[in-house]
Structures are given as structure tokens and as C-alpha cells.
Amino acid sequence: MGLLEFSKLPVNTLVGADWKTFKEMTRGQEIAPDKRTKYYLTKSVCRLLSLLAPIQDRRFEEKLGAYEFDHDPVFILGHWRSGTTFVHNIFAQDDNFCYTTTYQTVFPHLMMFGQPFFKKTMGWLMPNKRPTDNMELAPDLPQEEEFALSNMMPYSFYDFWFFPQKWQEYCDKYLTFENITKEELQVFKETFVKLMKISRYCTTGGDVYLSKNPPHTGRVKALVEMFPNAKFIYLMRNPYTVFESTRSFFTNTIKPLELQHISDEEMEKNILLTYTKLYRAYEEQKKYVPEGNLFEVKFEDFEADAFGTTKLAYEKLGIREFDCAEVAIRQYTDRKKGYKKNKYEYKPRTIQLVNENWGYALKDWDYEIHP
């Protein structure tokens, strides 16, 4: 356990944003009166740390400006709470992959400069478990890169963590890219590639970028445009479980980060609507993935045989010879066999909401429909 609890953070993750991103993201935003202390403290730390950003920018141009990956990325997709973290951690055991770490998502501008000091401090302060489940948390563990993108540009879906009253606006623009402008999309592409390059430079691993980022589930078309031979792993999970888990995860995560408020009822409505938008975006866009580059699996099946399903994914996608990573992956999956997950009891209201709003997923994925 670190010195700080996630629920009691005096600042939010925008402390790691560059100053330009912070200013543009917060311009004209309503700040709740009881969040102004957190806002101004976050702003002050961000302003101070952002003075170091030009050092990394210069080093990036010198060392990585012309760098090109030899292979396209592997993307792990799925709605939040669909098991993407577990699968990400398994694949990350393969030293053929590089990835963005938890430290890098918070301080993407302090990766090529100052990382030893700031990472040590972060590890000292942060909790060692995620606030909503028992998954381990540490600065060097693989993390979803959307948190980094939200600190590198003002066009990230995760801006909703700070300004939840604009949740659906951010959803349509930056989750599904339905309303994104050409200029914003270009910034996204350039920023994502820059993050990939720096993460590769700053982590030990191979030349294949391993991505686990639920928001990418709604951006498949753009990702294929960027990386024509990218591989995709899409996870499905029982919608009743996903609803219960997502509500808990979003509630516990948004409270320490938000700078304005929404009610529990509004949050619930946003979760239900976002799921549908993400589901439809993925189903519409997966046709752009070349044949043989998409592996779809239920998380329940993956979890039942994590090692065997990982091996099958390698074979189906042609990632590389599984033998090269077999020992490391076997050791990790064996260690996790006793992992205790949260258990969910489906209340009548949960069953009603899922049946009314996500019944299509229950049918499409052949899950039992509770009466």
C-alpha cells in the first residue's frame, strides 16, 4: 500500500499533461465549487512539470523522429471490465512486445527525461491494488494508453473523467470518432504514434507494440488505416457482469478525478448509452480488419483456459512462434490460477436495465437471458 489512497488524491492525473493540452482541455469548463482546490493544485503542479516537457521533445526528435516499427501493433479490445487487463498482462510476458506503463500514462512527457526519479516517487505514493478489484498496480506494469493520450492532446475520450457533464459529446467525437474533425483525427494519429515510439524506447521489450485500450474498440477503422496489418483481439463478457463491474469501476474512478459532478442516475444512463455506441461502432468497423487479423473470444472461455487460449490466439493471428514465449506465459497463468475476482449478484434492477438496453448483446453472444 502506498502513502496515498486513490479515493483521496489531492490532485488528478492532469498533473502530467503538457501545458498546452491542459489549457485547451479546461478552457471554458465549469469547475464545481468543491473541486476548485483540486483544480488549482493540479493546475499548479502541471504548470511546473510541463516546464520539463521541451527536454523530452528535443530528445524525441533527436533519437526517435525517424524511427519506424518493423511490425504493426497488437490491439486488445473490449468494453471496460471485459477482462482486457488480464489478457494484456498475459501477453506482456512475451518479450517480443513493448507497451505503455502505468507511470508513462500519468507522465508521458517525463519518459525520456526524469523517469527514474519520478517513477520511484510515484511507486512510493501510489496504492498497489486497483481501487475496484484485486488486480495489481505498479509503475512498470502495462497500462491502457488512453490515460497517456489524455495528457498529450485535448482530444481524448478520457476527458470525461474530469468533465463528466460532456460525457456523450466526448463519446461521439473521441470514442467512436463519429463527430471528430479531420484536424483532430490527424492529431490523434500523430500523438498515438509518438506515444508508441517513446514507450518502445523507454521499456525493455521487442519491436511489436502491445495495446490494451477499451476506447480503441470504437476506432478500428482508423487503426487499420494507420496499421494495415495490425492484429486485433476482441473480448466479449456477460453483459450483466459488465454492467455491475463498470458501474463500480466508473464510480470509484471518476470521483477522485472529476472536476464537475453528475448524479449516479446520470452516470448509469451514460454507461448504458456508451456501451451501445461502442458495441455498434465495433460491429460496423470490424469489417475493415483483414481476414486472419481478428480473434474474438468470450472472456469466460479465455479465463477457463488462459494458457491454451493465448496459444490459440498466437496461432490464429500469426503473431510469432508461441514456443518463444511459452515458458514466461505459462509461469504467469499458473500464478494467477488462485486469483480472486469480485463476485456479482445480479439484482432485479440490473437484470431489467441490461435486458432493456443490452439485450442485443445477450442474444448476439449467446448469453443466458435472466427473466
MIDRENKOL-979889 format. One record per residue: residue in one letter; x, y, z of N, C-alpha, C in turn. Coordinates in pm, whole numbers, padded with zeros to 5 digits, always signed. Example, Ala and Ser with C-alpha at 12.3 -4.5 7.8 and 13.67 -1.06 7.14 Angstrom:
<vozas>
A+01319-00569+00780+01230-00450+00780+01320-00330+00780/S+01285-00225+00708+01367-00106+00714+01290+00003+00787/
</vozas>
This chain:
<vozas>
M+00084-00119+00000+00000+00000+00000+00088+00124+00000/G+00060+00217-00094+00134+00341-00098+00084+00438+00007/L+00144+00554+00013+00106+00653+00113-00029+00717+00083/L-00068+00719-00044-00192+00785-00082-00296+00683-00128/E-00420+00704-00086-00531+00625-00137-00585+00693-00262/F-00624+00612-00361-00672+00669-00486-00792+00760-00462/S-00879+00719-00371-01002+00796-00347-00975+00930-00279/K-00854+00949-00226-00823+01072-00153-00711+01153-00218/L-00689+01132-00347-00584+01206-00415-00611+01356-00412/P-00512+01438-00375-00533+01583-00370-00531+01648-00508/V-00480+01575-00608-00477+01621-00746-00536+01511-00833/N-00555+01539-00962-00592+01431-01052-00481+01410-01155/T-00502+01319-01247-00394+01276-01337-00354+01381-01439/L-00426+01493-01445-00386+01601-01536-00257+01669-01493/V-00203+01632-01377-00074+01688-01336+00034+01654-01438/G+00014+01544-01513+00115+01502-01610+00093+01554-01750/A-00008+01639-01770-00035+01694-01904+00066+01803-01939/D+00086+01822-02068+00163+01939-02109+00073+02061-02096/W+00133+02178-02084+00058+02299-02053-00043+02335-02162/K-00006+02315-02287-00097+02346-02398-00221+02259-02391/T-00202+02130-02365-00316+02039-02354-00405+02077-02237/F-00343+02106-02124-00421+02141-02004-00506+02266-02030/K-00446+02366-02089-00519+02491-02113-00635+02470-02209/E-00611+02397-02317-00717+02378-02416-00828+02288-02361/M-00791+02187-02286-00890+02095-02232-00981+02162-02129/T-00924+02251-02049-01000+02312-01940-01062+02447-01976/R-01029+02500-02093-01081+02631-02132-01234+02630-02136/G-01296+02722-02063-01441+02736-02065-01517+02630-01988/Q-01447+02540-01920-01514+02433-01848-01565+02482-01713/E-01680+02430-01673-01734+02460-01541-01662+02375-01437/I-01609+02439-01334-01542+02368-01225-01634+02376-01102/A-01667+02262-01047-01755+02259-00929-01687+02331-00812/P-01763+02407-00734-01702+02482-00623-01619+02397-00529/D-01665+02275-00499-01590+02191-00406-01472+02120-00472/K-01454+02143-00602-01340+02083-00674-01234+02186-00713/R-01256+02311-00674-01165+02416-00718-01027+02404-00655/T-01021+02358-00531-00890+02338-00469-00811+02232-00544/K-00877+02121-00578-00810+02016-00655-00770+02068-00793/Y-00858+02146-00855-00828+02202-00987-00704+02292-00983/Y-00699+02384-00890-00588+02478-00885-00458+02411-00844/L-00466+02312-00757-00346+02239-00719-00295+02156-00836/T-00387+02092-00906-00349+02016-01026-00288+02109-01130/K-00350+02222-01151-00301+02320-01248-00161+02367-01212/S-00136+02391-01084-00004+02440-01042+00104+02335-01064/V+00075+02210-01026+00173+02104-01047+00197+02081-01195/C+00089+02082-01273+00101+02065-01418+00188+02175-01479/R+00165+02297-01438+00243+02409-01493+00391+02392-01461/L+00420+02347-01341+00559+02328-01301+00625+02215-01378/L+00558+02099-01384+00617+01983-01451+00626+02002-01603/S+00532+02078-01658+00532+02097-01803+00652+02178-01851/L+00720+02245-01759+00842+02318-01796+00951+02221-01843/L+00938+02092-01803+01036+01992-01842+01003+01926-01975/A+00881+01944-02023+00837+01878-02146+00926+01908-02267/P+00974+02033-02286+01059+02060-02402+01187+01976-02406/I+01235+01932-02290+01356+01847-02288+01327+01716-02359/Q+01212+01656-02326+01175+01531-02393+01148+01554-02540/D+01083+01663-02574+01052+01690-02715+01180+01696-02798/R+01285+01759-02744+01412+01766-02818+01474+01627-02831/R+01471+01551-02723+01528+01417-02728+01450+01326-02823/F+01320+01345-02827+01238+01265-02918+01278+01290-03063/E+01291+01416-03099+01329+01448-03237+01468+01395-03270/E+01559+01404-03175+01696+01358-03199+01705+01206-03213/K+01634+01134-03126+01651+00990-03118+01542+00909-03190/L+01420+00963-03197+01308+00882-03243+01228+00943-03357/G+01262+01063-03398+01185+01129-03502+01170+01047-03628/A+01277+00977-03667+01274+00898-03790+01254+00748-03765/Y+01230+00711-03639+01218+00569-03606+01089+00510-03664/E+01097+00388-03715+00981+00318-03768+00976+00178-03708/F+00857+00135-03666+00840+00000-03616+00849-00100-03731/D+00910-00214-03704+00920-00318-03806+00789-00395-03824/H+00705-00392-03719+00580-00468-03722+00466-00381-03671/D+00346-00407-03721+00229-00335-03674+00187-00387-03536/P+00111-00307-03462+00077-00343-03323-00021-00460-03312/V-00035-00506-03189-00141-00599-03149-00233-00522-03056/F-00362-00517-03088-00460-00442-03010-00552-00537-02934/I-00564-00518-02804-00658-00592-02721-00778-00501-02699/L-00893-00542-02750-01014-00460-02749-01122-00522-02661/G-01219-00440-02626-01334-00485-02549-01381-00373-02459/H-01508-00378-02424-01563-00280-02331-01491-00289-02197/W-01490-00181-02123-01431-00183-01989-01489-00299-01909/R-01406-00359-01827-01444-00469-01739-01475-00598-01815/S-01416-00610-01933-01434-00732-02013-01314-00824-02005/G-01222-00798-01913-01107-00884-01895-00984-00842-01974/T-00986-00721-02029-00875-00677-02114-00744-00663-02036/T-00752-00622-01908-00630-00607-01829-00563-00743-01807/F-00640-00842-01774-00586-00976-01752-00517-01028-01878/V-00581-01012-01991-00524-01059-02117-00399-00978-02152/H-00404-00848-02128-00289-00761-02152-00168-00807-02073/N-00190-00834-01945-00079-00877-01860-00020-01011-01905/I-00104-01099-01957-00053-01228-02006+00035-01208-02128/F-00013-01135-02227+00064-01114-02349+00192-01035-02322/A+00188-00949-02221+00305-00867-02189+00420-00951-02134/Q+00395-01076-02100+00504-01164-02055+00598-01198-02171/D+00551-01182-02292+00631-01210-02412+00724-01091-02438/D+00853-01113-02435+00948-01002-02454+00956-00955-02598/N+00872-01011-02684+00859-00960-02820+00780-00829-02822/F+00707-00802-02712+00619-00686-02706+00680-00572-02624/C+00644-00451-02661+00665-00333-02578+00528-00273-02551/Y+00518-00189-02449+00387-00136-02411+00406-00010-02328/T+00296+00060-02308+00296+00179-02224+00270+00137-02080/T+00349+00189-01988+00336+00151-01848+00247+00249-01771/T+00213+00211-01649+00130+00297-01565+00198+00432-01542/Y+00326+00430-01514+00399+00556-01496+00388+00643-01621/Q+00407+00583-01735+00409+00658-01860+00273+00718-01894/T+00165+00655-01848+00033+00710-01877+00008+00839-01799/V+00065+00849-01680+00045+00969-01599+00145+01079-01637/F+00268+01038-01669+00372+01135-01700+00433+01108-01839/P+00353+01119-01944+00405+01088-02078+00512+01185-02127/H+00523+01301-02063+00626+01399-02103+00752+01388-02017/L+00751+01293-01926+00868+01270-01841+00912+01125-01853/M+00919+01077-01977+00958+00939-02004+01104+00930-02047/M+01146+01023-02129+01283+01023-02179+01374+01113-02093/F+01312+01175-01993+01387+01261-01902+01322+01255-01765/G+01398+01227-01662+01347+01231-01526+01272+01108-01479/Q+01263+01005-01565+01182+00889-01530+01227+00819-01401/P+01357+00796-01380+01398+00725-01257+01348+00792-01129/F+01362+00924-01121+01319+00996-01001+01168+00996-00985/F+01097+01036-01091+00952+01049-01081+00884+00913-01066/K+00939+00810-01131+00880+00677-01119+00895+00622-00977/K+01011+00645-00918+01034+00600-00781+00938+00670-00684/T+00922+00800-00704+00830+00876-00619+00687+00828-00637/M+00648+00802-00762+00513+00755-00789+00488+00619-00723/G+00585+00530-00734+00572+00398-00673+00560+00405-00522/W+00626+00503-00463+00623+00522-00319+00486+00570-00272/L+00421+00652-00356+00294+00714-00317+00171+00633-00355/M+00175+00563-00469+00054+00502-00523+00018+00372-00451/P-00113+00336-00448-00155+00208-00392-00109+00093-00481/N-00099-00027-00425-00052-00142-00503-00164-00228-00557/K-00288-00184-00536-00404-00253-00591-00497-00152-00655/R-00564-00193-00763-00662-00103-00823-00780-00084-00728/P-00845+00032-00732-00950+00061-00634-01074-00024-00648/T-01097-00086-00764-01222-00158-00786-01208-00309-00789/D-01086-00362-00789-01069-00507-00790-00934-00540-00727/N-00895-00664-00741-00770-00708-00678-00651-00710-00773/M-00665-00650-00890-00556-00650-00986-00440-00565-00934/E-00319-00616-00954-00201-00546-00905-00179-00414-00979/L-00115-00321-00911-00091-00188-00967+00050-00146-00929/A+00128-00108-01029+00266-00066-01007+00312+00019-01125/P+00409+00109-01106+00452+00200-01212+00496+00131-01341/D+00557+00012-01332+00612-00052-01452+00518-00152-01518/L+00402-00174-01461+00308-00270-01521+00242-00208-01644/P+00204-00291-01741+00138-00240-01861+00005-00174-01826/Q-00027-00067-01898-00146+00011-01869-00210+00055-02000/E-00339+00087-01997-00406+00135-02117-00359+00276-02150/E-00332+00298-02276-00264+00420-02315-00355+00542-02327/E-00487+00524-02311-00576+00640-02322-00546+00744-02215/F-00503+00700-02097-00468+00796-01993-00350+00883-02037/A-00254+00822-02106-00142+00900-02158-00189+00995-02266/L-00274+00947-02356-00322+01031-02464-00398+01152-02411/S-00470+01134-02301-00545+01247-02244-00453+01353-02186/N-00327+01317-02160-00229+01414-02111-00140+01468-02223/M-00160+01419-02345-00077+01461-02457-00152+01540-02562/M-00287+01538-02554-00369+01610-02651-00506+01634-02589/P-00579+01734-02636-00711+01764-02578-00825+01690-02647/Y-00794+01580-02719-00895+01511-02798-00906+01364-02756/S-00918+01341-02628-00926+01206-02575-01062+01181-02512/F-01116+01060-02528-01241+01026-02463-01230+01037-02312/Y-01111+01012-02259-01095+01014-02114-01101+01154-02054/D-01124+01253-02136-01154+01386-02082-01282+01381-01999/F-01366+01279-02023-01492+01271-01949-01469+01242-01800/W-01354+01184-01766-01325+01161-01624-01324+01294-01548/F-01273+01397-01614-01261+01528-01549-01387+01613-01567/F-01452+01597-01683-01569+01679-01715-01684+01588-01759/P-01743+01515-01664-01844+01414-01698-01973+01471-01755/Q-01996+01600-01740-02117+01657-01799-02110+01657-01952/K-01989+01641-02007-01972+01634-02153-01944+01491-02200/W-01981+01395-02120-01954+01253-02146-01992+01212-02288/Q-02117+01239-02327-02164+01192-02458-02104+01273-02573/E-02073+01398-02549-02004+01477-02652-01867+01417-02681/Y-01794+01384-02574-01662+01321-02590-01677+01181-02651/C-01784+01114-02617-01807+00979-02672-01820+00985-02824/D-01903+01074-02873-01927+01082-03018-01807+01135-03095/K-01726+01218-03032-01611+01276-03101-01487+01189-03088/Y-01459+01142-02966-01327+01084-02941-01328+00936-02904/L-01446+00876-02888-01454+00732-02865-01484+00659-02995/T-01590+00701-03063-01627+00637-03190-01577+00714-03312/F-01525+00834-03289-01476+00921-03397-01588+00963-03493/E-01713+00949-03451-01825+00982-03539-01826+01130-03573/N-01797+01215-03474-01803+01360-03495-01666+01426-03488/I-01560+01350-03497-01427+01407-03490-01394+01481-03619/T-01321+01592-03609-01281+01664-03729-01155+01600-03788/K-01127+01633-03912-01008+01579-03978-00881+01624-03904/E-00883+01748-03859-00767+01801-03788-00746+01728-03655/E-00855+01704-03583-00845+01634-03456-00800+01490-03477/L-00851+01426-03581-00811+01289-03610-00663+01280-03644/Q-00614+01377-03716-00472+01378-03750-00386+01395-03626/V-00431+01480-03534-00358+01498-03408-00359+01367-03330/F-00471+01298-03328-00477+01169-03259-00375+01072-03316/K-00372+01059-03448-00282+00964-03512-00136+00997-03481/E-00101+01123-03494+00038+01163-03470+00076+01144-03322/T-00016+01176-03233+00012+01164-03090+00026+01019-03049/F-00060+00933-03103-00055+00792-03068+00076+00730-03115/V+00118+00760-03236+00243+00706-03286+00361+00757-03203/K+00356+00883-03165+00463+00937-03080+00468+00863-02947/L+00353+00838-02887+00349+00763-02762+00405+00623-02780/M+00369+00557-02887+00421+00423-02914+00574+00423-02921/K+00628+00519-02992+00773+00525-03009+00844+00549-02876/I+00792+00641-02797+00857+00671-02669+00844+00554-02573/S+00728+00490-02573+00710+00373-02487+00807+00263-02526/R+00826+00244-02656+00921+00143-02704+01062+00177-02656/Y+01097+00302-02664+01232+00346-02626+01256+00329-02476/C+01152+00348-02396+01168+00353-02250+01138+00223-02179/T+01096+00120-02250+01069-00008-02186+01152-00117-02252/T+01187-00216-02172+01257-00332-02229+01153-00418-02298/G+01183-00459-02415+01089-00540-02491+01121-00534-02637/G+01040-00602-02715+01064-00611-02858+01007-00495-02935/D+00988-00516-03064+00950-00410-03156+00802-00412-03190/V+00723-00496-03124+00579-00501-03150+00506-00432-03035/Y+00433-00327-03067+00363-00253-02963+00236-00328-02925/L+00219-00351-02796+00103-00421-02742+00010-00320-02678/S-00108-00307-02733-00204-00208-02685-00320-00276-02615/K-00357-00221-02497-00481-00258-02431-00551-00128-02398/N-00657-00099-02472-00720+00031-02457-00867+00020-02498/P-00959+00007-02404-01100-00006-02442-01151+00097-02542/P-01111+00227-02531-01160+00322-02631-01123+00287-02775/H-01014+00213-02795-00978+00174-02932-01084+00084-02996/T-01170+00025-02914-01274-00064-02967-01366+00011-03063/G-01381+00141-03044-01465+00221-03132-01388+00290-03243/R-01259+00257-03261-01173+00327-03358-01105+00231-03455/V-01164+00116-03474-01098+00010-03552-01064+00058-03693/K-01155+00128-03757-01130+00175-03894-01006+00264-03899/A-00996+00359-03808-00881+00450-03806-00752+00373-03776/L-00759+00275-03688-00640+00197-03652-00591+00114-03771/V-00684+00059-03847-00645-00019-03966-00585+00073-04072/E-00637+00195-04083-00579+00292-04176-00435+00321-04138/M-00409+00330-04007-00274+00359-03960-00182+00238-03969/F-00238+00119-03936-00159-00003-03928-00231-00115-04003/P-00213-00123-04134-00291-00217-04217-00279-00363-04177/N-00168-00402-04114-00150-00542-04077-00157-00563-03926/A-00223-00471-03855-00238-00485-03709-00323-00607-03677/K-00296-00666-03562-00373-00781-03513-00466-00732-03403/F-00588-00790-03397-00688-00747-03301-00742-00867-03223/I-00748-00850-03092-00811-00949-03004-00929-00881-02938/Y-01049-00934-02960-01170-00870-02909-01234-00961-02804/L-01255-00905-02684-01310-00980-02573-01456-00946-02550/M-01539-01048-02539-01679-01034-02500-01694-01087-02358/R-01789-01031-02283-01814-01081-02148-01962-01065-02115/N-02011-01148-02027-02151-01144-01988-02194-01001-01957/P-02291-00946-02030-02330-00805-02010-02380-00774-01870/Y-02441-00870-01801-02483-00843-01663-02362-00814-01575/T-02258-00895-01590-02135-00875-01514-02069-00744-01552/V-02065-00717-01682-02002-00594-01731-02072-00471-01674/F-02204-00474-01670-02277-00358-01618-02244-00334-01471/E-02255-00439-01389-02227-00425-01247-02083-00377-01224/S-01990-00438-01297-01849-00406-01277-01815-00267-01328/T-01872-00230-01442-01845-00098-01499-01899+00012-01409/R-02017-00008-01358-02076+00093-01268-01987+00113-01145/S-01937+00004-01091-01848+00013-00975-01716+00080-01014/F-01659+00037-01126-01531+00092-01171-01541+00241-01202/F-01641+00280-01279-01655+00420-01315-01683+00507-01193/T-01767+00457-01102-01799+00534-00982-01674+00557-00897/N-01596+00451-00877-01478+00461-00792-01364+00538-00859/T-01361+00540-00992-01254+00609-01064-01286+00755-01086/I-01411+00784-01118-01445+00921-01156-01445+01016-01037/K-01479+00968-00920-01489+01056-00803-01357+01126-00770/P-01242+01055-00770-01116+01124-00740-01065+01213-00854/L-01118+01193-00976-01066+01264-01092-01153+01381-01136/E-01282+01374-01108-01377+01471-01164-01353+01612-01111/L-01381+01708-01200-01376+01850-01163-01515+01912-01171/Q-01613+01832-01206-01753+01870-01202-01833+01745-01172/H-01958+01761-01136-02036+01648-01086-02145+01604-01183/I-02176+01475-01177-02301+01423-01234-02360+01329-01130/S-02490+01309-01137-02557+01223-01041-02532+01077-01074/D-02560+00991-00979-02548+00848-01003-02641+00804-01115/E-02758+00864-01121-02854+00829-01227-02799+00868-01364/E-02736+00986-01373-02677+01030-01499-02561+00939-01539/M-02481+00899-01441-02371+00809-01471-02423+00677-01526/E-02526+00626-01465-02585+00500-01509-02636+00510-01652/K-02703+00619-01684-02754+00639-01820-02638+00648-01920/N-02532+00717-01881-02416+00730-01969-02348+00595-01994/I-02338+00513-01891-02278+00380-01907-02360+00298-02006/L-02491+00299-01989-02579+00221-02077-02568+00269-02222/L-02566+00399-02242-02561+00454-02377-02424+00434-02441/T-02318+00452-02364-02183+00437-02418-02157+00294-02462/Y-02204+00198-02385-02189+00057-02422-02250+00031-02560/T-02370+00082-02580-02438+00061-02708-02362+00127-02823/K-02315+00249-02801-02241+00318-02907-02111+00244-02940/L-02042+00195-02836-01916+00125-02858-01940-00008-02928/Y-02043-00078-02886-02079-00207-02948-02107-00189-03097/R-02190-00091-03129-02229-00070-03268-02112-00022-03352/A-02027+00062-03295-01910+00110-03369-01818-00006-03404/Y-01794-00094-03307-01707-00208-03333-01768-00301-03438/E-01894-00333-03423-01959-00425-03517-01958-00369-03659/E-01970-00237-03671-01967-00174-03803-01827-00169-03860/Q-01728-00145-03776-01592-00121-03825-01505-00245-03837/K-01541-00354-03775-01454-00471-03778-01440-00529-03919/K-01528-00491-04008-01519-00537-04147-01392-00485-04215/Y-01332-00381-04159-01211-00324-04219-01085-00403-04181/V-01096-00492-04084-00981-00573-04043-00959-00683-04145/P-00839-00696-04200-00813-00801-04299-00839-00940-04240/E-00879-01030-04326-00908-01167-04283-00784-01229-04217/G-00807-01293-04104-00698-01356-04031-00633-01268-03927/N-00676-01142-03919-00614-01048-03824-00703-01016-03704/L-00814-01088-03689-00907-01064-03579-00938-01195-03507/F-00923-01192-03375-00953-01307-03290-01054-01264-03186/E-01176-01318-03193-01282-01284-03100-01304-01400-03003/V-01320-01367-02874-01335-01473-02775-01412-01421-02654/K-01493-01508-02596-01559-01474-02471-01455-01478-02358/F-01462-01381-02269-01367-01379-02159-01383-01501-02070/E-01506-01547-02053-01528-01666-01970-01452-01786-02026/D-01448-01798-02158-01373-01908-02221-01222-01885-02207/F-01181-01760-02223-01039-01729-02209-00993-01760-02068/E-01071-01717-01970-01033-01735-01830-01027-01882-01791/A-01116-01962-01849-01120-02104-01815-00993-02176-01857/D-00928-02127-01963-00802-02187-02010-00716-02076-02068/A-00661-01993-01978-00586-01875-02022-00465-01913-02106/F-00392-02014-02064-00274-02054-02139-00311-02108-02277/G-00407-02200-02281-00446-02260-02408-00506-02159-02505/T-00585-02065-02453-00648-01965-02540-00545-01866-02591/T-00447-01833-02508-00339-01745-02554-00262-01811-02667/K-00233-01938-02651-00162-02011-02757-00244-02013-02885/L-00375-02033-02871-00463-02034-02988-00463-01898-03058/A-00464-01790-02980-00462-01656-03038-00333-01633-03117/Y-00221-01678-03063-00094-01667-03134-00103-01737-03269/E-00159-01856-03268-00165-01937-03391-00262-01876-03491/K-00379-01834-03445-00480-01780-03536-00434-01648-03599/L-00366-01565-03521-00324-01434-03570-00186-01434-03633/G-00112-01542-03614+00024-01547-03670+00114-01444-03607/I+00101-01426-03475+00181-01324-03407+00329-01357-03416/R+00367-01476-03372+00501-01531-03390+00497-01672-03333/E+00607-01743-03334+00609-01878-03279+00584-01873-03129/F+00481-01943-03085+00442-01938-02945+00551-01996-02854/D+00630-02087-02906+00735-02150-02825+00829-02047-02763/C+00848-01935-02830+00941-01833-02781+00894-01768-02651/A+00764-01770-02628+00708-01705-02510+00640-01804-02416/E+00640-01929-02450+00560-02028-02378+00593-02036-02229/V+00721-02039-02195+00761-02056-02055+00714-01938-01970/A+00738-01816-02017+00700-01697-01941+00549-01688-01924/I+00475-01718-02030+00330-01710-02023+00274-01819-01932/R+00331-01939-01940+00287-02049-01854+00309-02013-01706/Q+00423-01956-01675+00453-01919-01536+00353-01815-01485/Y+00319-01718-01570+00226-01614-01527+00085-01670-01508/T+00035-01747-01604-00100-01801-01593-00112-01898-01476/D-00006-01973-01447-00009-02063-01331-00019-01984-01201/R+00051-01869-01195+00047-01788-01074-00092-01728-01051/K-00165-01705-01158-00294-01637-01147-00411-01731-01128/K-00387-01859-01121-00497-01955-01109-00575-01936-00980/G-00511-01884-00876-00581-01863-00750-00634-01723-00731/Y-00630-01641-00838-00674-01502-00829-00823-01494-00794/K-00856-01413-00694-00994-01400-00650-01057-01274-00710/K-01160-01294-00790-01228-01182-00855-01346-01137-00771/N-01392-01016-00798-01515-00972-00736-01631-01058-00785/K-01723-01087-00696-01841-01165-00734-01962-01072-00739/Y-02043-01091-00840-02157-01003-00859-02286-01082-00851/E-02378-01031-00772-02512-01086-00766-02603-00992-00843/Y-02669-01045-00942-02750-00960-01029-02883-00926-00962/K-02897-00800-00925-03021-00755-00866-03127-00739-00973/P-03253-00741-00933-03361-00726-01033-03346-00602-01121/R-03300-00491-01062-03283-00369-01141-03175-00387-01247/T-03064-00453-01211-02957-00479-01308-03010-00562-01423/I-03083-00668-01391-03138-00755-01495-03232-00677-01586/Q-03315-00592-01527-03408-00514-01606-03335-00417-01699/L-03237-00345-01646-03165-00247-01728-03087-00313-01841/V-03021-00424-01811-02943-00492-01915-03036-00551-02020/N-03144-00614-01977-03237-00672-02074-03296-00566-02165/E-03328-00449-02108-03392-00343-02186-03293-00271-02276/N-03168-00258-02232-03073-00176-02306-02966-00256-02381/W-02929-00372-02329-02822-00450-02391-02867-00590-02431/G-02997-00608-02447-03049-00740-02483-02990-00793-02612/Y-02959-00703-02704-02900-00744-02832-02767-00816-02811/A-02686-00770-02715-02557-00834-02689-02576-00972-02628/L-02674-00984-02537-02703-01115-02478-02738-01216-02587/K-02816-01172-02684-02857-01262-02792-02743-01288-02890/D-02674-01183-02930-02568-01198-03029-02455-01286-02978/W-02426-01277-02848-02314-01353-02790-02359-01481-02721/D-02490-01508-02728-02544-01633-02674-02523-01646-02524/Y-02556-01539-02450-02554-01547-02304-02698-01571-02255/E-02709-01639-02142-02841-01666-02084-02910-01535-02048/I-03035-01522-02087-03114-01403-02056-03193-01431-01930/H-03168-01353-01825-03237-01371-01698-03377-01307-01707/P-03476-01375-01660-03613-01319-01666-03632-01209-01563/
</vozas>
